[in-house]
């Protein structure tokens, strides 16, 4: 039955209404002559709705007359009627075919590169590496050798433990696993020294195992041995050990800020305007006048690539520009004001870097003519010891 319904769709079918007192006789006669009905529904005792093949309709009319029934066409369906409908719309039909042809052609290229799994590595950095190795926007998918690109990147970069590339639709999905950048772990059974990780002045040093090589108050450089991995006795000689201990040192951290004697400070007024552009591959069309209605403004922009399905991106990008109106205020700093402003900026940066206890803080200012150099120095007491395996 399904096959017969499908054939009727291909060759066309009609929704008809049959009205009369002898509808059952009409149906029985039609069925005996091989005329197929489906979707029959009676609304009244003398009215029935049904579907019939277009080629069988003329024969059904003759049978209806014999049984004093009227048969009326309600609607027409199927390919013959669709083709007939669009014969008068040739341009539309041609354009429709052209659209399908363009979509098919676009599906053969890569129009988007998506990087996932990266935390410390910038996605743009990965994309640049992919571009150099042959995977870029607009590349024919058949010319992309994903295995070769993966091997090149893994060989070139130590910060990537694993990388995989999957081409789905017009999207290149790049998954990476970053390598752990952890210091070498020294086994408790290995002979090792404790060395300085930074330059500093020793504040406190204690050793549970090994020989102390520096005294409190001594200046040390990065890499100097603080606690040697051996014990030495007059009668026992030198015995190598795994050095154990704690080393606290005063380490200097400094930050210099340049404060101009005359600066322009920007403040947003709260007013903004939005403008749009469309980018087709590398060709951009602006839907706005280049100049903003604001005299002074800052611009932020976002972009979104169009896609038909989840992984079928098009080489079309909608760009939104948001112009925020700003006022420019001229500020003049004297030496005291410049020192306060520079100190505030420098301390904000230093406080995000230091981890130890601040022992001392110094602020200096130097007049450089058009600007002041404001230098803030923190002396921080922190642990500077780390283990280094002894290699014989």
BAMARMI-482264 format. One line per field, with one value per residue (C-alpha): z, y, x; chain; residue number from 1; residue in three letters. Coordinates in steps of 0.25 Angstrom, whole numbers, plus 5000, padded with zeros to 4 digits. Layout:
N
zz = Z,...
yy = Y,...
xx = X,...
chain = A,...
n = NUM,...
res = ALA,...
//
This chain:
392
zz = 5000,5004,4990,4983,4991,4988,4973,4973,4980,4968,4957,4965,4973,4977,4990,4986,4992,4987,4990,4988,4993,4987,4991,4996,4982,4976,4984,4982,4967,4967,4975,4966,4954,4961,4965,4978,4989,5002,5014,5013,5024,5024,5030,5027,5022,5008,5008,5008,5006,5000,4992,4978,4967,4957,4945,4951,4953,4939,4941,4955,4949,4939,4950,4959,4949,4948,4963,4963,4971,4970,4971,4973,4974,4987,4984,4976,4980,4975,4966,4953,4960,4966,4953,4946,4957,4955,4940,4941,4951,4943,4949,4963,4960,4953,4965,4975,4967,4967,4982,4984,4975,4983,4996,4990,4985,4999,5006,5000,5007,5022,5026,5041,5050,5065,5076,5089,5101,5102,5115,5115,5100,5092,5081,5071,5073,5069,5057,5052,5053,5046,5035,5033,5032,5021,5029,5027,5024,5010,5008,5000,5010,5001,5001,5016,5022,5036,5040,5034,5041,5055,5054,5050,5062,5072,5067,5068,5081,5095,5101,5094,5099,5089,5077,5068,5056,5051,5038,5040,5030,5027,5041,5046,5060,5067,5080,5088,5102,5108,5113,5128,5131,5144,5150,5151,5163,5171,5177,5192,5190,5180,5184,5182,5186,5190,5180,5179,5170,5171,5175,5189,5203,5212,5224,5230,5227,5233,5229,5234,5224,5216,5218,5219,5209,5212,5224,5228,5222,5210,5196,5187,5172,5165,5163,5175,5184,5198,5204,5198,5197,5205,5220,5223,5235,5240,5240,5232,5219,5210,5209,5199,5203,5199,5204,5213,5219,5218,5212,5214,5207,5204,5189,5182,5173,5166,5156,5149,5143,5134,5138,5128,5134,5125,5122,5115,5123,5116,5122,5116,5115,5115,5100,5089,5075,5068,5053,5045,5034,5026,5022,5011,5011,5010,5005,5014,5012,5022,5025,5031,5029,5033,5042,5056,5060,5073,5072,5082,5084,5087,5078,5082,5071,5072,5060,5057,5046,5039,5039,5033,5043,5055,5047,5033,5034,5022,5018,5023,5036,5042,5049,5060,5064,5076,5078,5092,5094,5103,5108,5109,5121,5122,5135,5140,5150,5160,5166,5178,5170,5160,5171,5177,5163,5159,5173,5171,5157,5161,5174,5166,5157,5168,5177,5167,5166,5180,5189,5201,5213,5209,5219,5213,5202,5195,5185,5177,5167,5156,5147,5133,5126,5120,5130,5143,5146,5158,5163,5174,5181,5190,5198,5200,5209,5202,5201,5189,5191,5181,5180,5168,5166,5167,5154,5156
yy = 5000,5010,5007,5010,5023,5027,5025,5033,5045,5043,5043,5053,5051,5059,5061,5059,5060,5050,5053,5045,5034,5022,5025,5011,5006,5016,5011,4996,4999,5007,4996,4985,4993,4994,5009,5012,5021,5024,5034,5032,5040,5042,5055,5052,5040,5046,5052,5045,5051,5043,5043,5037,5036,5047,5038,5030,5042,5042,5028,5031,5042,5033,5023,5034,5038,5024,5024,5038,5043,5056,5057,5070,5073,5080,5081,5075,5069,5062,5065,5068,5079,5085,5085,5091,5102,5106,5105,5120,5123,5118,5129,5125,5110,5113,5122,5111,5101,5111,5112,5097,5097,5108,5101,5088,5095,5102,5089,5085,5096,5099,5112,5111,5107,5104,5101,5094,5089,5101,5108,5115,5114,5125,5119,5130,5124,5110,5115,5122,5109,5102,5113,5111,5096,5097,5097,5111,5117,5115,5102,5091,5079,5069,5076,5076,5065,5065,5054,5062,5075,5068,5061,5075,5082,5071,5071,5086,5089,5084,5090,5081,5067,5063,5069,5064,5070,5066,5072,5072,5080,5092,5093,5088,5084,5085,5078,5079,5074,5083,5078,5079,5089,5083,5084,5071,5063,5058,5045,5044,5034,5042,5051,5066,5080,5091,5103,5117,5120,5135,5146,5151,5153,5141,5144,5130,5116,5103,5089,5075,5068,5073,5084,5099,5107,5121,5130,5139,5153,5147,5151,5140,5138,5129,5115,5117,5104,5108,5094,5084,5069,5063,5061,5062,5057,5057,5041,5037,5046,5051,5044,5049,5051,5056,5071,5075,5089,5103,5115,5129,5141,5156,5157,5171,5173,5186,5193,5206,5214,5226,5238,5249,5263,5265,5254,5252,5244,5237,5235,5228,5237,5225,5228,5218,5214,5201,5199,5186,5180,5167,5160,5150,5143,5154,5164,5174,5182,5193,5196,5210,5223,5221,5233,5233,5243,5245,5253,5245,5230,5216,5205,5190,5180,5166,5156,5144,5134,5129,5114,5106,5094,5091,5089,5095,5109,5119,5129,5140,5147,5158,5169,5178,5191,5198,5212,5217,5233,5238,5251,5255,5262,5268,5265,5272,5265,5272,5263,5259,5256,5248,5240,5236,5232,5224,5217,5213,5207,5200,5194,5189,5181,5176,5171,5162,5156,5154,5142,5145,5155,5169,5173,5187,5197,5208,5218,5228,5238,5244,5256,5252,5265,5263,5252,5245,5231,5226,5213,5204,5194,5183,5175,5162,5150,5137,5123,5122,5108,5097,5083,5079,5065,5063,5058,5051
xx = 5000,5011,5018,5005,5003,5017,5015,5002,5011,5021,5010,5001,4988,4975,4968,4953,4939,4929,4914,4902,4892,4900,4914,4917,4913,4922,4934,4931,4930,4943,4951,4946,4952,4965,4963,4971,4966,4972,4970,4955,4947,4932,4927,4912,4904,4904,4918,4932,4946,4957,4970,4971,4982,4981,4981,4969,4961,4954,4950,4944,4936,4929,4926,4921,4910,4905,4902,4896,4908,4916,4931,4938,4953,4958,4973,4984,4997,5010,5021,5013,5006,5018,5026,5014,5013,5027,5028,5023,5034,5046,5055,5051,5054,5067,5071,5067,5076,5087,5086,5087,5099,5106,5104,5109,5121,5124,5123,5136,5144,5148,5141,5143,5154,5150,5160,5157,5164,5174,5176,5189,5192,5185,5175,5180,5194,5189,5182,5194,5202,5191,5191,5206,5204,5193,5180,5174,5160,5156,5165,5159,5156,5162,5176,5176,5185,5181,5191,5203,5199,5197,5210,5217,5211,5214,5228,5230,5223,5227,5215,5205,5203,5193,5185,5174,5167,5154,5147,5132,5123,5131,5137,5151,5150,5164,5165,5178,5183,5193,5206,5208,5220,5224,5238,5246,5242,5254,5252,5255,5265,5273,5285,5282,5285,5276,5279,5274,5262,5264,5274,5273,5278,5278,5268,5268,5274,5272,5276,5271,5280,5292,5302,5299,5307,5303,5301,5289,5291,5299,5295,5292,5289,5280,5286,5295,5296,5289,5290,5299,5295,5306,5311,5325,5333,5347,5347,5335,5339,5328,5315,5305,5290,5277,5278,5266,5264,5257,5263,5256,5262,5258,5255,5254,5242,5241,5231,5233,5222,5223,5214,5213,5212,5200,5191,5177,5167,5156,5142,5130,5117,5108,5104,5107,5103,5103,5108,5108,5116,5116,5129,5129,5142,5152,5142,5135,5123,5119,5105,5108,5116,5130,5130,5123,5113,5122,5134,5142,5139,5144,5140,5138,5134,5129,5127,5119,5120,5107,5104,5093,5095,5103,5116,5113,5119,5118,5129,5120,5122,5113,5122,5116,5123,5119,5124,5124,5125,5136,5140,5155,5159,5173,5180,5192,5201,5210,5221,5213,5201,5210,5216,5203,5197,5210,5210,5196,5198,5211,5205,5193,5203,5212,5201,5197,5211,5216,5213,5222,5222,5225,5237,5240,5234,5241,5236,5245,5241,5250,5247,5250,5245,5232,5228,5232,5238,5231,5238,5232,5241,5236,5246,5238,5242,5240,5245,5255,5260,5258,5264,5273,5278,5293,5299,5313
chain = A,A,A,A,A,A,A,A,A,A,A,A,A,A,A,A,A,A,A,A,A,A,A,A,A,A,A,A,A,A,A,A,A,A,A,A,A,A,A,A,A,A,A,A,A,A,A,A,A,A,A,A,A,A,A,A,A,A,A,A,A,A,A,A,A,A,A,A,A,A,A,A,A,A,A,A,A,A,A,A,A,A,A,A,A,A,A,A,A,A,A,A,A,A,A,A,A,A,A,A,A,A,A,A,A,A,A,A,A,A,A,A,A,A,A,A,A,A,A,A,A,A,A,A,A,A,A,A,A,A,A,A,A,A,A,A,A,A,A,A,A,A,A,A,A,A,A,A,A,A,A,A,A,A,A,A,A,A,A,A,A,A,A,A,A,A,A,A,A,A,A,A,A,A,A,A,A,A,A,A,A,A,A,A,A,A,A,A,A,A,A,A,A,A,A,A,A,A,A,A,A,A,A,A,A,A,A,A,A,A,A,A,A,A,A,A,A,A,A,A,A,A,A,A,A,A,A,A,A,A,A,A,A,A,A,A,A,A,A,A,A,A,A,A,A,A,A,A,A,A,A,A,A,A,A,A,A,A,A,A,A,A,A,A,A,A,A,A,A,A,A,A,A,A,A,A,A,A,A,A,A,A,A,A,A,A,A,A,A,A,A,A,A,A,A,A,A,A,A,A,A,A,A,A,A,A,A,A,A,A,A,A,A,A,A,A,A,A,A,A,A,A,A,A,A,A,A,A,A,A,A,A,A,A,A,A,A,A,A,A,A,A,A,A,A,A,A,A,A,A,A,A,A,A,A,A,A,A,A,A,A,A,A,A,A,A,A,A,A,A,A,A,A,A,A,A,A,A,A,A,A,A,A,A,A,A,A,A,A,A,A,A
n = 1,2,3,4,5,6,7,8,9,10,11,12,13,14,15,16,17,18,19,20,21,22,23,24,25,26,27,28,29,30,31,32,33,34,35,36,37,38,39,40,41,42,43,44,45,46,47,48,49,50,51,52,53,54,55,56,57,58,59,60,61,62,63,64,65,66,67,68,69,70,71,72,73,74,75,76,77,78,79,80,81,82,83,84,85,86,87,88,89,90,91,92,93,94,95,96,97,98,99,100,101,102,103,104,105,106,107,108,109,110,111,112,113,114,115,116,117,118,119,120,121,122,123,124,125,126,127,128,129,130,131,132,133,134,135,136,137,138,139,140,141,142,143,144,145,146,147,148,149,150,151,152,153,154,155,156,157,158,159,160,161,162,163,164,165,166,167,168,169,170,171,172,173,174,175,176,177,178,179,180,181,182,183,184,185,186,187,188,189,190,191,192,193,194,195,196,197,198,199,200,201,202,203,204,205,206,207,208,209,210,211,212,213,214,215,216,217,218,219,220,221,222,223,224,225,226,227,228,229,230,231,232,233,234,235,236,237,238,239,240,241,242,243,244,245,246,247,248,249,250,251,252,253,254,255,256,257,258,259,260,261,262,263,264,265,266,267,268,269,270,271,272,273,274,275,276,277,278,279,280,281,282,283,284,285,286,287,288,289,290,291,292,293,294,295,296,297,298,299,300,301,302,303,304,305,306,307,308,309,310,311,312,313,314,315,316,317,318,319,320,321,322,323,324,325,326,327,328,329,330,331,332,333,334,335,336,337,338,339,340,341,342,343,344,345,346,347,348,349,350,351,352,353,354,355,356,357,358,359,360,361,362,363,364,365,366,367,368,369,370,371,372,373,374,375,376,377,378,379,380,381,382,383,384,385,386,387,388,389,390,391,392
res = UNK,UNK,UNK,UNK,UNK,UNK,UNK,UNK,UNK,UNK,UNK,UNK,UNK,UNK,UNK,UNK,UNK,UNK,UNK,UNK,UNK,UNK,UNK,UNK,UNK,UNK,UNK,UNK,UNK,UNK,UNK,UNK,UNK,UNK,UNK,UNK,UNK,UNK,UNK,UNK,UNK,UNK,UNK,UNK,UNK,UNK,UNK,UNK,UNK,UNK,UNK,UNK,UNK,UNK,UNK,UNK,UNK,UNK,UNK,UNK,UNK,UNK,UNK,UNK,UNK,UNK,UNK,UNK,UNK,UNK,UNK,UNK,UNK,UNK,UNK,UNK,UNK,UNK,UNK,UNK,UNK,UNK,UNK,UNK,UNK,UNK,UNK,UNK,UNK,UNK,UNK,UNK,UNK,UNK,UNK,UNK,UNK,UNK,UNK,UNK,UNK,UNK,UNK,UNK,UNK,UNK,UNK,UNK,UNK,UNK,UNK,UNK,UNK,UNK,UNK,UNK,UNK,UNK,UNK,UNK,UNK,UNK,UNK,UNK,UNK,UNK,UNK,UNK,UNK,UNK,UNK,UNK,UNK,UNK,UNK,UNK,UNK,UNK,UNK,UNK,UNK,UNK,UNK,UNK,UNK,UNK,UNK,UNK,UNK,UNK,UNK,UNK,UNK,UNK,UNK,UNK,UNK,UNK,UNK,UNK,UNK,UNK,UNK,UNK,UNK,UNK,UNK,UNK,UNK,UNK,UNK,UNK,UNK,UNK,UNK,UNK,UNK,UNK,UNK,UNK,UNK,UNK,UNK,UNK,UNK,UNK,UNK,UNK,UNK,UNK,UNK,UNK,UNK,UNK,UNK,UNK,UNK,UNK,UNK,UNK,UNK,UNK,UNK,UNK,UNK,UNK,UNK,UNK,UNK,UNK,UNK,UNK,UNK,UNK,UNK,UNK,UNK,UNK,UNK,UNK,UNK,UNK,UNK,UNK,UNK,UNK,UNK,UNK,UNK,UNK,UNK,UNK,UNK,UNK,UNK,UNK,UNK,UNK,UNK,UNK,UNK,UNK,UNK,UNK,UNK,UNK,UNK,UNK,UNK,UNK,UNK,UNK,UNK,UNK,UNK,UNK,UNK,UNK,UNK,UNK,UNK,UNK,UNK,UNK,UNK,UNK,UNK,UNK,UNK,UNK,UNK,UNK,UNK,UNK,UNK,UNK,UNK,UNK,UNK,UNK,UNK,UNK,UNK,UNK,UNK,UNK,UNK,UNK,UNK,UNK,UNK,UNK,UNK,UNK,UNK,UNK,UNK,UNK,UNK,UNK,UNK,UNK,UNK,UNK,UNK,UNK,UNK,UNK,UNK,UNK,UNK,UNK,UNK,UNK,UNK,UNK,UNK,UNK,UNK,UNK,UNK,UNK,UNK,UNK,UNK,UNK,UNK,UNK,UNK,UNK,UNK,UNK,UNK,UNK,UNK,UNK,UNK,UNK,UNK,UNK,UNK,UNK,UNK,UNK,UNK,UNK,UNK,UNK,UNK,UNK,UNK,UNK,UNK,UNK,UNK,UNK,UNK,UNK,UNK,UNK,UNK,UNK,UNK,UNK,UNK,UNK,UNK,UNK,UNK,UNK,UNK,UNK,UNK,UNK,UNK,UNK,UNK,UNK,UNK,UNK,UNK,UNK,UNK,UNK,UNK,UNK,UNK,UNK,UNK,UNK,UNK,UNK
//
